[in-house]
Amino acid sequence: MIAEEADLAEKKETLATATAKAAATLHALNLAKARLAALEATQPTDRTQRLQLNRLS
């Protein structure tokens, strides 16, 4: 019985670790998505705007 409990505890720990890693990965992806959206929001959307900005630089 003790061996089974130890095995179950190890499996729970493995699952908790995998869950934490998945949550951290999802958080990082959400941050990257937000950064990309912010970057896209500040970029000119049409050709005329891009050409005007190119002339200024």
PQR file with spaces between the fields and no chain letter, atoms N, CA, C, O and H, PARSE charges and radii, in Angstrom:
ATOM       1  N    MET     1       0.817   -1.196    0.000 -0.4000 1.5000
ATOM       2  CA   MET     1       0.000    0.000    0.000 -0.0000 2.0000
ATOM       3  C    MET     1       0.864    1.266    0.000  0.5500 1.7000
ATOM       4  O    MET     1       0.534    2.233   -0.687 -0.5500 1.4000
ATOM       5  N    ILE     2       1.943    1.274    0.744 -0.4000 1.5000
ATOM       6  CA   ILE     2       2.805    2.451    0.817 -0.0000 2.0000
ATOM       7  C    ILE     2       3.448    2.729   -0.541  0.5500 1.7000
ATOM       8  O    ILE     2       3.589    3.887   -0.935 -0.5500 1.4000
ATOM       9  H    ILE     2       2.211    0.489    1.301  0.4000 1.0000
ATOM      10  N    ALA     3       3.836    1.680   -1.253 -0.4000 1.5000
ATOM      11  CA   ALA     3       4.432    1.853   -2.581 -0.0000 2.0000
ATOM      12  C    ALA     3       3.417    2.478   -3.532  0.5500 1.7000
ATOM      13  O    ALA     3       3.766    3.337   -4.341 -0.5500 1.4000
ATOM      14  H    ALA     3       3.722    0.739   -0.932  0.4000 1.0000
ATOM      15  N    GLU     4       2.159    2.047   -3.434 -0.4000 1.5000
ATOM      16  CA   GLU     4       1.106    2.603   -4.286 -0.0000 2.0000
ATOM      17  C    GLU     4       0.870    4.077   -3.959  0.5500 1.7000
ATOM      18  O    GLU     4       0.655    4.885   -4.864 -0.5500 1.4000
ATOM      19  H    GLU     4       1.875    1.349   -2.777  0.4000 1.0000
ATOM      20  N    GLU     5       0.910    4.429   -2.687 -0.4000 1.5000
ATOM      21  CA   GLU     5       0.724    5.818   -2.282 -0.0000 2.0000
ATOM      22  C    GLU     5       1.882    6.684   -2.773  0.5500 1.7000
ATOM      23  O    GLU     5       1.679    7.819   -3.205 -0.5500 1.4000
ATOM      24  H    GLU     5       1.085    3.773   -1.953  0.4000 1.0000
ATOM      25  N    ALA     6       3.086    6.146   -2.705 -0.4000 1.5000
ATOM      26  CA   ALA     6       4.254    6.875   -3.191 -0.0000 2.0000
ATOM      27  C    ALA     6       4.165    7.073   -4.699  0.5500 1.7000
ATOM      28  O    ALA     6       4.504    8.139   -5.212 -0.5500 1.4000
ATOM      29  H    ALA     6       3.251    5.224   -2.355  0.4000 1.0000
ATOM      30  N    ASP     7       3.710    6.045   -5.404 -0.4000 1.5000
ATOM      31  CA   ASP     7       3.553    6.144   -6.854 -0.0000 2.0000
ATOM      32  C    ASP     7       2.499    7.191   -7.200  0.5500 1.7000
ATOM      33  O    ASP     7       2.686    7.987   -8.121 -0.5500 1.4000
ATOM      34  H    ASP     7       3.435    5.179   -4.987  0.4000 1.0000
ATOM      35  N    LEU     8       1.402    7.190   -6.468 -0.4000 1.5000
ATOM      36  CA   LEU     8       0.337    8.171   -6.698 -0.0000 2.0000
ATOM      37  C    LEU     8       0.841    9.583   -6.410  0.5500 1.7000
ATOM      38  O    LEU     8       0.545   10.513   -7.160 -0.5500 1.4000
ATOM      39  H    LEU     8       1.250    6.544   -5.720  0.4000 1.0000
ATOM      40  N    ALA     9       1.591    9.746   -5.340 -0.4000 1.5000
ATOM      41  CA   ALA     9       2.138   11.067   -5.002 -0.0000 2.0000
ATOM      42  C    ALA     9       3.081   11.549   -6.094  0.5500 1.7000
ATOM      43  O    ALA     9       3.076   12.729   -6.443 -0.5500 1.4000
ATOM      44  H    ALA     9       1.832    8.990   -4.730  0.4000 1.0000
ATOM      45  N    GLU    10       3.894   10.639   -6.638 -0.4000 1.5000
ATOM      46  CA   GLU    10       4.811   11.015   -7.716 -0.0000 2.0000
ATOM      47  C    GLU    10       4.041   11.423   -8.965  0.5500 1.7000
ATOM      48  O    GLU    10       4.404   12.387   -9.639 -0.5500 1.4000
ATOM      49  H    GLU    10       3.898    9.680   -6.354  0.4000 1.0000
ATOM      50  N    LYS    11       2.986   10.693   -9.266 -0.4000 1.5000
ATOM      51  CA   LYS    11       2.165   11.039  -10.432 -0.0000 2.0000
ATOM      52  C    LYS    11       1.480   12.394  -10.253  0.5500 1.7000
ATOM      53  O    LYS    11       1.377   13.177  -11.197 -0.5500 1.4000
ATOM      54  H    LYS    11       2.691    9.910   -8.718  0.4000 1.0000
ATOM      55  N    LYS    12       1.016   12.659   -9.037 -0.4000 1.5000
ATOM      56  CA   LYS    12       0.393   13.960   -8.766 -0.0000 2.0000
ATOM      57  C    LYS    12       1.403   15.088   -8.936  0.5500 1.7000
ATOM      58  O    LYS    12       1.082   16.139   -9.490 -0.5500 1.4000
ATOM      59  H    LYS    12       1.099   12.022   -8.270  0.4000 1.0000
ATOM      60  N    GLU    13       2.627   14.865   -8.457 -0.4000 1.5000
ATOM      61  CA   GLU    13       3.673   15.877   -8.589 -0.0000 2.0000
ATOM      62  C    GLU    13       4.028   16.107  -10.054  0.5500 1.7000
ATOM      63  O    GLU    13       4.221   17.246  -10.479 -0.5500 1.4000
ATOM      64  H    GLU    13       2.888   14.011   -8.007  0.4000 1.0000
ATOM      65  N    THR    14       4.112   15.031  -10.819 -0.4000 1.5000
ATOM      66  CA   THR    14       4.402   15.147  -12.251 -0.0000 2.0000
ATOM      67  C    THR    14       3.301   15.918  -12.961  0.5500 1.7000
ATOM      68  O    THR    14       3.573   16.771  -13.806 -0.5500 1.4000
ATOM      69  H    THR    14       3.955   14.105  -10.474  0.4000 1.0000
ATOM      70  N    LEU    15       2.063   15.615  -12.614 -0.4000 1.5000
ATOM      71  CA   LEU    15       0.930   16.324  -13.216 -0.0000 2.0000
ATOM      72  C    LEU    15       0.932   17.794  -12.825  0.5500 1.7000
ATOM      73  O    LEU    15       0.657   18.656  -13.660 -0.5500 1.4000
ATOM      74  H    LEU    15       1.842   14.923  -11.927  0.4000 1.0000
ATOM      75  N    ALA    16       1.236   18.088  -11.576 -0.4000 1.5000
ATOM      76  CA   ALA    16       1.284   19.483  -11.126 -0.0000 2.0000
ATOM      77  C    ALA    16       2.378   20.248  -11.859  0.5500 1.7000
ATOM      78  O    ALA    16       2.183   21.400  -12.245 -0.5500 1.4000
ATOM      79  H    ALA    16       1.459   17.388  -10.897  0.4000 1.0000
ATOM      80  N    THR    17       3.523   19.610  -12.050 -0.4000 1.5000
ATOM      81  CA   THR    17       4.626   20.250  -12.771 -0.0000 2.0000
ATOM      82  C    THR    17       4.237   20.518  -14.219  0.5500 1.7000
ATOM      83  O    THR    17       4.475   21.609  -14.736 -0.5500 1.4000
ATOM      84  H    THR    17       3.681   18.673  -11.737  0.4000 1.0000
ATOM      85  N    ALA    18       3.646   19.535  -14.867 -0.4000 1.5000
ATOM      86  CA   ALA    18       3.230   19.709  -16.259 -0.0000 2.0000
ATOM      87  C    ALA    18       2.173   20.799  -16.382  0.5500 1.7000
ATOM      88  O    ALA    18       2.186   21.574  -17.338 -0.5500 1.4000
ATOM      89  H    ALA    18       3.452   18.649  -14.446  0.4000 1.0000
ATOM      90  N    THR    19       1.267   20.858  -15.425 -0.4000 1.5000
ATOM      91  CA   THR    19       0.223   21.885  -15.437 -0.0000 2.0000
ATOM      92  C    THR    19       0.836   23.272  -15.273  0.5500 1.7000
ATOM      93  O    THR    19       0.447   24.214  -15.964 -0.5500 1.4000
ATOM      94  H    THR    19       1.256   20.228  -14.649  0.4000 1.0000
ATOM      95  N    ALA    20       1.785   23.394  -14.365 -0.4000 1.5000
ATOM      96  CA   ALA    20       2.442   24.688  -14.148 -0.0000 2.0000
ATOM      97  C    ALA    20       3.213   25.121  -15.392  0.5500 1.7000
ATOM      98  O    ALA    20       3.185   26.296  -15.760 -0.5500 1.4000
ATOM      99  H    ALA    20       2.101   22.629  -13.803  0.4000 1.0000
ATOM     100  N    LYS    21       3.899   24.184  -16.040 -0.4000 1.5000
ATOM     101  CA   LYS    21       4.635   24.520  -17.261 -0.0000 2.0000
ATOM     102  C    LYS    21       3.679   24.945  -18.370  0.5500 1.7000
ATOM     103  O    LYS    21       3.958   25.892  -19.105 -0.5500 1.4000
ATOM     104  H    LYS    21       3.921   23.230  -15.741  0.4000 1.0000
ATOM     105  N    ALA    22       2.558   24.250  -18.488 -0.4000 1.5000
ATOM     106  CA   ALA    22       1.569   24.614  -19.510 -0.0000 2.0000
ATOM     107  C    ALA    22       0.990   25.996  -19.231  0.5500 1.7000
ATOM     108  O    ALA    22       0.794   26.787  -20.153 -0.5500 1.4000
ATOM     109  H    ALA    22       2.331   23.481  -17.890  0.4000 1.0000
ATOM     110  N    ALA    23       0.719   26.285  -17.972 -0.4000 1.5000
ATOM     111  CA   ALA    23       0.183   27.604  -17.611 -0.0000 2.0000
ATOM     112  C    ALA    23       1.193   28.704  -17.913  0.5500 1.7000
ATOM     113  O    ALA    23       0.824   29.771  -18.403 -0.5500 1.4000
ATOM     114  H    ALA    23       0.878   25.643  -17.222  0.4000 1.0000
ATOM     115  N    ALA    24       2.462   28.450  -17.623 -0.4000 1.5000
ATOM     116  CA   ALA    24       3.506   29.445  -17.900 -0.0000 2.0000
ATOM     117  C    ALA    24       3.649   29.669  -19.401  0.5500 1.7000
ATOM     118  O    ALA    24       3.836   30.800  -19.848 -0.5500 1.4000
ATOM     119  H    ALA    24       2.762   27.583  -17.225  0.4000 1.0000
ATOM     120  N    THR    25       3.562   28.601  -20.172 -0.4000 1.5000
ATOM     121  CA   THR    25       3.650   28.715  -21.628 -0.0000 2.0000
ATOM     122  C    THR    25       2.468   29.504  -22.180  0.5500 1.7000
ATOM     123  O    THR    25       2.643   30.370  -23.037 -0.5500 1.4000
ATOM     124  H    THR    25       3.410   27.682  -19.809  0.4000 1.0000
ATOM     125  N    LEU    26       1.282   29.211  -21.698 -0.4000 1.5000
ATOM     126  CA   LEU    26       0.088   29.934  -22.137 -0.0000 2.0000
ATOM     127  C    LEU    26       0.198   31.415  -21.782  0.5500 1.7000
ATOM     128  O    LEU    26      -0.173   32.276  -22.580 -0.5500 1.4000
ATOM     129  H    LEU    26       1.140   28.508  -21.001  0.4000 1.0000
ATOM     130  N    HIS    27       0.700   31.706  -20.605 -0.4000 1.5000
ATOM     131  CA   HIS    27       0.883   33.099  -20.187 -0.0000 2.0000
ATOM     132  C    HIS    27       1.866   33.816  -21.115  0.5500 1.7000
ATOM     133  O    HIS    27       1.627   34.950  -21.530 -0.5500 1.4000
ATOM     134  H    HIS    27       1.002   31.007  -19.957  0.4000 1.0000
ATOM     135  N    ALA    28       2.968   33.145  -21.435 -0.4000 1.5000
ATOM     136  CA   ALA    28       3.959   33.739  -22.339 -0.0000 2.0000
ATOM     137  C    ALA    28       3.369   33.975  -23.728  0.5500 1.7000
ATOM     138  O    ALA    28       3.637   35.001  -24.353 -0.5500 1.4000
ATOM     139  H    ALA    28       3.163   32.224  -21.099  0.4000 1.0000
ATOM     140  N    LEU    29       2.578   33.038  -24.202 -0.4000 1.5000
ATOM     141  CA   LEU    29       1.931   33.220  -25.511 -0.0000 2.0000
ATOM     142  C    LEU    29       0.951   34.390  -25.488  0.5500 1.7000
ATOM     143  O    LEU    29       0.881   35.162  -26.444 -0.5500 1.4000
ATOM     144  H    LEU    29       2.361   32.204  -23.694  0.4000 1.0000
ATOM     145  N    ASN    30       0.201   34.521  -24.404 -0.4000 1.5000
ATOM     146  CA   ASN    30      -0.742   35.644  -24.293 -0.0000 2.0000
ATOM     147  C    ASN    30      -0.010   36.976  -24.247  0.5500 1.7000
ATOM     148  O    ASN    30      -0.472   37.958  -24.829 -0.5500 1.4000
ATOM     149  H    ASN    30       0.258   33.894  -23.627  0.4000 1.0000
ATOM     150  N    LEU    31       1.132   37.022  -23.558 -0.4000 1.5000
ATOM     151  CA   LEU    31       1.927   38.251  -23.536 -0.0000 2.0000
ATOM     152  C    LEU    31       2.450   38.590  -24.927  0.5500 1.7000
ATOM     153  O    LEU    31       2.414   39.747  -25.346 -0.5500 1.4000
ATOM     154  H    LEU    31       1.508   36.225  -23.085  0.4000 1.0000
ATOM     155  N    ALA    32       2.932   37.584  -25.634 -0.4000 1.5000
ATOM     156  CA   ALA    32       3.437   37.811  -26.993 -0.0000 2.0000
ATOM     157  C    ALA    32       2.310   38.285  -27.911  0.5500 1.7000
ATOM     158  O    ALA    32       2.507   39.171  -28.743 -0.5500 1.4000
ATOM     159  H    ALA    32       2.961   36.644  -25.294  0.4000 1.0000
ATOM     160  N    LYS    33       1.145   37.696  -27.755 -0.4000 1.5000
ATOM     161  CA   LYS    33      -0.007   38.099  -28.569 -0.0000 2.0000
ATOM     162  C    LYS    33      -0.372   39.559  -28.288  0.5500 1.7000
ATOM     163  O    LYS    33      -0.672   40.316  -29.211 -0.5500 1.4000
ATOM     164  H    LYS    33       0.984   36.977  -27.080  0.4000 1.0000
ATOM     165  N    ALA    34      -0.346   39.944  -27.026 -0.4000 1.5000
ATOM     166  CA   ALA    34      -0.666   41.326  -26.657 -0.0000 2.0000
ATOM     167  C    ALA    34       0.380   42.291  -27.215  0.5500 1.7000
ATOM     168  O    ALA    34       0.041   43.368  -27.706 -0.5500 1.4000
ATOM     169  H    ALA    34      -0.102   39.329  -26.276  0.4000 1.0000
ATOM     170  N    ARG    35       1.653   41.897  -27.137 -0.4000 1.5000
ATOM     171  CA   ARG    35       2.717   42.758  -27.683 -0.0000 2.0000
ATOM     172  C    ARG    35       2.558   42.922  -29.192  0.5500 1.7000
ATOM     173  O    ARG    35       2.719   44.020  -29.724 -0.5500 1.4000
ATOM     174  H    ARG    35       1.929   41.022  -26.738  0.4000 1.0000
ATOM     175  N    LEU    36       2.244   41.831  -29.871 -0.4000 1.5000
ATOM     176  CA   LEU    36       2.052   41.893  -31.312 -0.0000 2.0000
ATOM     177  C    LEU    36       0.864   42.776  -31.671  0.5500 1.7000
ATOM     178  O    LEU    36       0.939   43.566  -32.612 -0.5500 1.4000
ATOM     179  H    LEU    36       2.113   40.939  -29.438  0.4000 1.0000
ATOM     180  N    ALA    37      -0.218   42.649  -30.934 -0.4000 1.5000
ATOM     181  CA   ALA    37      -1.397   43.484  -31.194 -0.0000 2.0000
ATOM     182  C    ALA    37      -1.067   44.954  -30.982  0.5500 1.7000
ATOM     183  O    ALA    37      -1.501   45.807  -31.756 -0.5500 1.4000
ATOM     184  H    ALA    37      -0.279   42.008  -30.169  0.4000 1.0000
ATOM     185  N    ALA    38      -0.299   45.255  -29.935 -0.4000 1.5000
ATOM     186  CA   ALA    38       0.081   46.647  -29.675 -0.0000 2.0000
ATOM     187  C    ALA    38       0.978   47.169  -30.796  0.5500 1.7000
ATOM     188  O    ALA    38       0.831   48.311  -31.234 -0.5500 1.4000
ATOM     189  H    ALA    38       0.054   44.562  -29.307  0.4000 1.0000
ATOM     190  N    LEU    39       1.886   46.348  -31.249 -0.4000 1.5000
ATOM     191  CA   LEU    39       2.774   46.758  -32.344 -0.0000 2.0000
ATOM     192  C    LEU    39       1.982   46.995  -33.620  0.5500 1.7000
ATOM     193  O    LEU    39       2.190   47.993  -34.310 -0.5500 1.4000
ATOM     194  H    LEU    39       2.005   45.421  -30.894  0.4000 1.0000
ATOM     195  N    GLU    40       1.081   46.086  -33.929 -0.4000 1.5000
ATOM     196  CA   GLU    40       0.273   46.237  -35.136 -0.0000 2.0000
ATOM     197  C    GLU    40      -0.612   47.482  -35.053  0.5500 1.7000
ATOM     198  O    GLU    40      -0.869   48.129  -36.069 -0.5500 1.4000
ATOM     199  H    GLU    40       0.911   45.275  -33.368  0.4000 1.0000
ATOM     200  N    ALA    41      -1.070   47.812  -33.869 -0.4000 1.5000
ATOM     201  CA   ALA    41      -1.938   48.981  -33.698 -0.0000 2.0000
ATOM     202  C    ALA    41      -1.185   50.278  -33.951  0.5500 1.7000
ATOM     203  O    ALA    41      -1.798   51.293  -34.283 -0.5500 1.4000
ATOM     204  H    ALA    41      -0.861   47.287  -33.044  0.4000 1.0000
ATOM     205  N    THR    42       0.128   50.259  -33.800 -0.4000 1.5000
ATOM     206  CA   THR    42       0.904   51.476  -34.006 -0.0000 2.0000
ATOM     207  C    THR    42       1.499   51.567  -35.399  0.5500 1.7000
ATOM     208  O    THR    42       2.112   52.576  -35.745 -0.5500 1.4000
ATOM     209  H    THR    42       0.625   49.434  -33.530  0.4000 1.0000
ATOM     210  N    GLN    43       1.330   50.538  -36.195 -0.4000 1.5000
ATOM     211  CA   GLN    43       1.886   50.533  -37.547 -0.0000 2.0000
ATOM     212  C    GLN    43       0.880   51.115  -38.536  0.5500 1.7000
ATOM     213  O    GLN    43      -0.327   50.934  -38.372 -0.5500 1.4000
ATOM     214  H    GLN    43       0.832   49.717  -35.914  0.4000 1.0000
ATOM     215  N    PRO    44       1.367   51.812  -39.558 -0.5600 1.5000
ATOM     216  CA   PRO    44       0.443   52.320  -40.590  0.2800 2.0000
ATOM     217  C    PRO    44      -0.238   51.153  -41.311  0.5500 1.7000
ATOM     218  O    PRO    44       0.374   50.117  -41.571 -0.5500 1.4000
ATOM     219  N    THR    45      -1.493   51.349  -41.620 -0.4000 1.5000
ATOM     220  CA   THR    45      -2.251   50.238  -42.193 -0.0000 2.0000
ATOM     221  C    THR    45      -2.372   50.294  -43.710  0.5500 1.7000
ATOM     222  O    THR    45      -2.608   49.267  -44.347 -0.5500 1.4000
ATOM     223  H    THR    45      -1.990   52.190  -41.409  0.4000 1.0000
ATOM     224  N    ASP    46      -2.218   51.462  -44.291 -0.4000 1.5000
ATOM     225  CA   ASP    46      -2.346   51.492  -45.745 -0.0000 2.0000
ATOM     226  C    ASP    46      -1.047   51.989  -46.391  0.5500 1.7000
ATOM     227  O    ASP    46      -0.160   52.519  -45.721 -0.5500 1.4000
ATOM     228  H    ASP    46      -2.026   52.296  -43.773  0.4000 1.0000
ATOM     229  N    ARG    47      -0.967   51.806  -47.687 -0.4000 1.5000
ATOM     230  CA   ARG    47       0.251   52.108  -48.433 -0.0000 2.0000
ATOM     231  C    ARG    47       0.607   53.592  -48.362  0.5500 1.7000
ATOM     232  O    ARG    47       1.782   53.940  -48.245 -0.5500 1.4000
ATOM     233  H    ARG    47      -1.687   51.376  -48.231  0.4000 1.0000
ATOM     234  N    THR    48      -0.377   54.450  -48.429 -0.4000 1.5000
ATOM     235  CA   THR    48      -0.129   55.895  -48.392 -0.0000 2.0000
ATOM     236  C    THR    48       0.522   56.302  -47.073  0.5500 1.7000
ATOM     237  O    THR    48       1.487   57.066  -47.057 -0.5500 1.4000
ATOM     238  H    THR    48      -1.332   54.167  -48.524  0.4000 1.0000
ATOM     239  N    GLN    49      -0.006   55.794  -45.990 -0.4000 1.5000
ATOM     240  CA   GLN    49       0.584   56.111  -44.691 -0.0000 2.0000
ATOM     241  C    GLN    49       2.022   55.610  -44.599  0.5500 1.7000
ATOM     242  O    GLN    49       2.890   56.309  -44.077 -0.5500 1.4000
ATOM     243  H    GLN    49      -0.790   55.174  -46.004  0.4000 1.0000
ATOM     244  N    ARG    50       2.275   54.411  -45.099 -0.4000 1.5000
ATOM     245  CA   ARG    50       3.645   53.864  -45.044 -0.0000 2.0000
ATOM     246  C    ARG    50       4.595   54.718  -45.878  0.5500 1.7000
ATOM     247  O    ARG    50       5.725   54.978  -45.462 -0.5500 1.4000
ATOM     248  H    ARG    50       1.569   53.843  -45.523  0.4000 1.0000
ATOM     249  N    LEU    51       4.147   55.152  -47.043 -0.4000 1.5000
ATOM     250  CA   LEU    51       4.998   55.978  -47.897 -0.0000 2.0000
ATOM     251  C    LEU    51       5.293   57.313  -47.234  0.5500 1.7000
ATOM     252  O    LEU    51       6.421   57.802  -47.292 -0.5500 1.4000
ATOM     253  H    LEU    51       3.230   54.941  -47.381  0.4000 1.0000
ATOM     254  N    GLN    52       4.285   57.904  -46.604 -0.4000 1.5000
ATOM     255  CA   GLN    52       4.500   59.175  -45.903 -0.0000 2.0000
ATOM     256  C    GLN    52       5.516   59.025  -44.779  0.5500 1.7000
ATOM     257  O    GLN    52       6.388   59.878  -44.609 -0.5500 1.4000
ATOM     258  H    GLN    52       3.369   57.507  -46.557  0.4000 1.0000
ATOM     259  N    LEU    53       5.409   57.959  -44.023 -0.4000 1.5000
ATOM     260  CA   LEU    53       6.348   57.722  -42.939 -0.0000 2.0000
ATOM     261  C    LEU    53       7.759   57.460  -43.468  0.5500 1.7000
ATOM     262  O    LEU    53       8.744   57.889  -42.865 -0.5500 1.4000
ATOM     263  H    LEU    53       4.701   57.266  -44.162  0.4000 1.0000
ATOM     264  N    ASN    54       7.848   56.765  -44.580 -0.4000 1.5000
ATOM     265  CA   ASN    54       9.171   56.488  -45.171 -0.0000 2.0000
ATOM     266  C    ASN    54       9.842   57.778  -45.606  0.5500 1.7000
ATOM     267  O    ASN    54      11.058   57.919  -45.475 -0.5500 1.4000
ATOM     268  H    ASN    54       7.048   56.417  -45.069  0.4000 1.0000
ATOM     269  N    ARG    55       9.072   58.713  -46.116 -0.4000 1.5000
ATOM     270  CA   ARG    55       9.640   59.997  -46.551 -0.0000 2.0000
ATOM     271  C    ARG    55      10.162   60.810  -45.378  0.5500 1.7000
ATOM     272  O    ARG    55      11.119   61.571  -45.516 -0.5500 1.4000
ATOM     273  H    ARG    55       8.084   58.599  -46.222  0.4000 1.0000
ATOM     274  N    LEU    56       9.525   60.644  -44.217 -0.4000 1.5000
ATOM     275  CA   LEU    56       9.925   61.403  -43.040 -0.0000 2.0000
ATOM     276  C    LEU    56      11.233   60.860  -42.421  0.5500 1.7000
ATOM     277  O    LEU    56      11.963   61.588  -41.749 -0.5500 1.4000
ATOM     278  H    LEU    56       8.747   60.025  -44.105  0.4000 1.0000
ATOM     279  N    SER    57      11.499   59.604  -42.658 -0.4000 1.5000
ATOM     280  CA   SER    57      12.683   59.014  -41.996 -0.0000 2.0000
ATOM     281  C    SER    57      13.928   59.111  -42.866  0.5500 1.7000
ATOM     282  O    SER    57      15.001   58.666  -42.461 -0.5500 1.4000
ATOM     283  H    SER    57      10.906   59.012  -43.204  0.4000 1.0000
